[in-house]
Amino acid sequence: MFFFTLLLYLLIGAPSSIWIVSCIIIFIIVLMYFLSRLKLLPNFCYFNIRSIFYFFWLAKEIFISSWKIANMSWKKNMKFISEICEIDLKQNTDLGLVIFANSITLTPGTVTIAQNGDKLVVQALDESLIKDLKKGEMSRRINAVINY
């Protein structure tokens, strides 16, 4: 990591915070890859390459959701039609449930209110946000991370 940062410093100049964060992320990815290849990570470690892809996918979804909510709030005749519905749980573990509920709450415009058996009660500011959750993409990606 030191040599990578030094190379960037020599090529670009003084390292900015973006480059420092990029170096740290690259270092963690490479370290986790080598640790998993050498079988030095425990079997129950859920931090893997798929979790990194999930993090970037979730960041993209947070950005898209923020954009939708910002556009809705700047409209002249702003109408937030709050909707509460139940989303089916497709998670087999408690960790999957926690990640799913927290990911829903992290996404702007949606809040996880409660767990009702095998369903999550979710409130959303717009019907399109609920439709995205009901498609199951987030749940499928979380299952891919947990059931690696």
N, C-alpha and C positions, 0 to 999 in steps of 0.2 A: 504494500500500500504506500509505503514511503517513497519508493521509486516511481510509482505511478503519479503521485502528487508532485514529486520533483520534476518529472517529465512535463506535466501540465504547467508547472510554474515556469519552466524554461521555454516552453512553446508559447504560452499565452501571457505570462506576467504574473502579477500577484494573484494568488488564489482567491476567488470569491466564495461566498457561502454556498453557491450552487455547485461549484466544483468540489468543495469539501464534502458536502452531502452526497454528491455523486460518487466520490471515492469511497466513502463509508458504505454506501449501498452496494457498490461493486465488491468491496472487500467482504462484506457479510455474505453475499451470494456465493462468491468463490469459496469462502471458508466453509459455509454450510454444504456446498457441493462436495468438497474434499472430505469433510467429516462424515458425510453420509456414505461416500464411496469406501472409506476406510472402516466403516461400521463402528465408528466411535460415538455415534448418537444412539440414545436408547430407542427401543422400538416404539415407545409411546410418544415420541417427539413429533408434534404436528407441524413444526416449522420445516417446510420443504419448498421445492421450486414452485409447486402449485399454489402455495400460500402467498408467494411473492406475486404471481400472476393474479391471484384473487385480490390482493391489496391494490394493484394498479387498476384492475377492473372496477373495484369499489370506488377508487378515487375518480375514475371516469364517470361513474354513475352519480356520485355526489356532485360533480361539476355540472352534468346534464340536468340533474334535479334542481340545483341552484339556479341554473339558467331559466328553467321553466317557471319556478316560483318568482324569480325577479321579473320575468315578462308578464306574468299574471298580475303582479302587484303594480306594475307601471301602466297597465291598461287604464283607459279613461273610465270605463264602467267595470271596475274591479269586482269580480264575483268569485269569492271562495266558497265552494260548496263542500263543506266538510263532510266526510263520509266515514262511518265506522263499519268495518266488516271483519269477518274471520278468515284467516289465511290457513290453509291446511299445512300441517307440519310434516315434512318428509325427512326429518332428522332422526337418527337412531340413537344419538348420544346426547348427554347433557351439554357437553361442550359445543356440539353442533347447534343446539337450541340457543345457547347463550350467544354464539357468534351470529346466528340468524337474527335474533331479536335486537342485538346491538347494531348490526348492520342496517336494519330497517330504521332504527332510531337515528343513526348517523346520517341517513339520507334526508336532505331537507324536504319538508312537507309531509313526512310520515313519522308516526310515533307508535311504538309498541306499548299497548296499555296493559294487557294481561295475557296469561295463558289459560285457555279453557279446554282442558283435556288434551286432545291432539290437534288443537288449533291455537293460533295467536290472534288476539283481538288487536286490530291496527286501526288507527285514525289517520286519515290522509286529507290534505286540503283540496285534492282534485281527484276525479274519477280515473284519470289516466295513470296516476301513480299507483292506484290499487290494481289496475289492469296489469301493469308491469310486474307487480308482486305476484299476482295470480298466475302469470306465465310460468313461474318457477325457475327462472334463470339463476337467481341468487341462491336458492335452495340447492340447485344442482351443482353449482360451483362450490358451495360450502361442503357438500357431500364428497366432492372430488378431493378437496383438501383433507378432510377428516379420514376418509377411507382410502388413503393413498396406497 
